Amino acid sequence: MRLAICTYFATLTIAFAQQVTDKPTFEVASIRPADPNPESRFWVGMTADAGMVRFPNITLRDCIRAAYRLRDFQIEGPAWMDQARFEINAKLPADAPLMRIPEMLQALLAERFKLSIRRDTKELPVYALLVGDGGAKLKPADGKPDDQSPTALGPDGKPRAPMMFGYTSSGIVLTAPSANLRTFVELMSRFTARPVIDMTGLDGQYQFEVAFAPETTPGGISGPNGPPAFTDPGPSLFDAVKQYGLRLQARKAPIEILTITHLERTPTEN
């Protein structure tokens, strides 16, 4: 029986965004404090249309991750940037493509939070997600996205469908109705000792449901009786991904790291 379910939104890629010399900016942006409730820490939504982009519940780490198209483990900075949450509403320039929203966030962070960064490359232990010997057995996403469902910022800078995680007595269940592998490995990585890196070379949107015994669990997860107790552990993630013709391999890989050299806790006034 599933005890709890949470929705998780992520933005991910391993490589930094290409340097842009003509970095676009929002016409105007409002930044206000959001709900500090720690139970909402796993929900980071995003909506965008032809005129506005809205982040109703976002931390500075979330903003930086989205702005530079990174993953959590690629960002090194003060712990407090994970705590305070903000509501950001910004007006897009006329005819601005949604894929340029990350660059607009970069400019917003520099202007309003005085963000400055340094880029490095480090060799880190990872789990590489690879295609198995028998070939991939992925199930394509079915149907059109529900316009009423919450959305998040995808790797291409556009809103995308959510992913979910829940837990049972045997472990974690990860579910995504429509996700690419680059996005889905970010959710996997919340429950592994090493970050999972997509090295399959596969594109496209797929359906996923993966159940496994986690190697670790992020702080803040709890059920009606406290933290989850896995009394009947299920398969490892190494075994669970085999249903999709995939495999995991422990290795080291060069990863680009963004180090925050300056960041203000409070934004300048609207």
N, C-alpha and C positions, 0 to 999 in steps of 0.2 A: 504494500500500500504506500503510495506516495505521501510523504508527510508535509512537504512544503514545496513551493515552486517560486522561483524568482525570475525576472526578466533581465537579461544582460545585453548591453549594447556596446559595441566595440568598433574601433577604427584601427586598421593595422596595415602595415607593410614593413619590410625590413630595411629597404633602401630609403634614404632621404629623398624628399621631393627635389626635382631639378631646380637649381637656382634660377629665380625669376628676377630679371632686372626691372621690369615694368610692373612691380607688384601692385595689384589692385587694392582698393580700400572700400569699406562700407561708406555709404553717403552719410549715415548717422547711426549711432548705436547707443542703446540704453543698457546699463549694467547695474543690477540691483541684487542684494543678498537674497538667497533662496532658502528653502526649508533645510535646517541643519540636522534633521532627524537622521541618525546613523543608519536606520533601517532602510532608508532610500538610497544608500550609497552605491548600490549596484545598478541603479536606473539612470541612464544618461540619454535623454531623448533629443530628437532634433526634427524640426519640420522646416520646409522651405518651399516657396512658390516663386512666382515671377517677380514679386516685389519685396518679400521679407524672409528672413531666416530667424528661427527661434530656438534657443537652447533653454528649456525651463529648469534644469536641475544639473548643473555642470560644475565640476571643480576646475581649478587651474591646471592640474595634471591632465584632465580630460581635454581642456582647451588646447594645451600644448600638443598632446597626442594627435588631436584632430588637425591642428594647424600644420604640423610637420609630417603628417601621415606616418606616425610611428606606433610602436607598441609600448606598454608600460615599462618593460624591462630595459628599453632603450633610453629611458629618460632618468637622469640623475639630478636630484635637486632636493630642496628642503622638505622634510616630512609634512610640514603644515600645509603644503599646497594640495594635499589629499583631503583636507578637512572642510574648509569653507566652500560653500556652494553658491552659485550665482545664477540669476536669470538674465540671459542676454537676448535682446531683441534688436535686430539690425536691419536697416534698409539697404537693399542691393542697388547698385547703379543700374540705370536703364540698359536693358539688353545684356546684362552681365550673365555669363554662363554659370550654372550652379557648380561646375567643377572647379571654379576659381575661389570658392568659399574658403578653403584652407589658407590660401595666400592672404585673403582678406582678414582671417583670424590672426595670422602672423603680424600683420600691420596693427591690428587692434591691440594685441598683447604688448607690442613694443610701445605703442602710444599711451595706453591706459594703465598698464601694469609695469611699464619700464623694463620689459623682459630683454635680457641679453643672454647669448648662448655661446658655447664652444662645441665644436664637432670633433670626434675622435673615432677610431676604429679599435675594437678590442676582440680578442679571441675568447669566446665563451662556450661553456658546455651547453648543448642543446639536444633535443630530440628532433631528428630530421624525419618528416613525413614523406614517404616515397611510395611509388606504385609497386605493388607486389609482383611476383614472377608471373602470375596468371593474368595480369592486366586489371585495370580499375573496374569496379562494379557499382558505379555511382548511379543514383536515381535522380533524373532531372527534376527540377522544381515544377510543380503542377499548378496551372491556373495563374490568374493575374493577381497582383498584390491587392489586399483589402485597403481601400483608401481611408477607412475609419481606424485602422490599426496604428499604434504608435510607431514611429520610425526613428532611425539613428543615422548619423553621418557615416557613409560608406567610404571605402578607400578611394573612390573616384570623386569624392566631394559631394555626392548626391545622397538623398535619404534612401535608406534601405530597410528591409524587413527585420524584425527583432529575432533574437535567439533566446532560448529559455534553458534554465537548468533547474532540476528538481532533485530530491534525494529520497532513497528508500532505505530499508534496513541492509541492503546489499551494496549500496554505493550511490554514485551520482548518475543522473540521466540528463544528457545534453540533447536538445531538440532544436532544429532549425527548419522551418518550412521552405526557406529559399535563401541560401547562403553560398558564397564561393569558399574554396578551401582556405584562402588567405585569411578570410574573416573567421571561419570556424575554428582554426587552430588557436586563435586568441582565447576563445572560450575554453578550449581544452587546457590551455596553459595555466588557467587559474587553479587547476587541480593536479598539476604535475610538479615534480621537483626541479625540472628544467623546462625552459620555454620550448614549445613545439613550433618548428619552422616548416612551412610548406615548401617542399622541394619536388613536388610532383610534376610541375610544369603544366598542370591542368587548369583550364579556365571554365567558366560557365557557372550557373546557379543550380544547386542541388538540394535535395531533401536529406536531412540527417536525423538519426536517433541513435545515440551511442550510450550504453550503460556500462559502467566499470567501477572498480574500487579505486578511489582517489589516492594519490601519493601524498597529497596535502590538501587542506581546505582553506580558503581565504577567511580572514577574520570577519566577524559580523554575521556569519550564517548560523541560524539556530532554528529549531523546531519548537513545538508547543512545550516540550520538556527540556529545552536547552539545546546545546550543540548536538549534532547528529551522532548517533552511535551505530556503527555498521556491524551488526551482530552476525550477519551472514554474508561476508564479503564476496562480491562478484568477480568477474574476470579483470585482469589488468587492462589498461588502455592499449598495451601492445597487442593483446588478443582481441580486444573489442573492435579495433579498426579493420581487422581482417575481413569482416563481413562486407566491406566496401572494396575489397581487393587492394588494400593499402597496408603498409607496414611502417613501423617506427624503428629508427636506428639511433643509438646514443653516439654522439660525436662532438667535436668542437668545430665552431665556424666563426669566421670574422664577421662581427656585427658592428654596424655604425651606432655610435652612442652620442646623444645630445646631453651636454652638461650645462645646467643653468648657472650662470655666473652672477646674475642679479634678477630679482623679482620682488615687486612690491606686494604686500598683503592686501592693500586697499587700492582700488582703482581711482584714478582722477575723476572728478565730478562729471556727471552727464552734461 
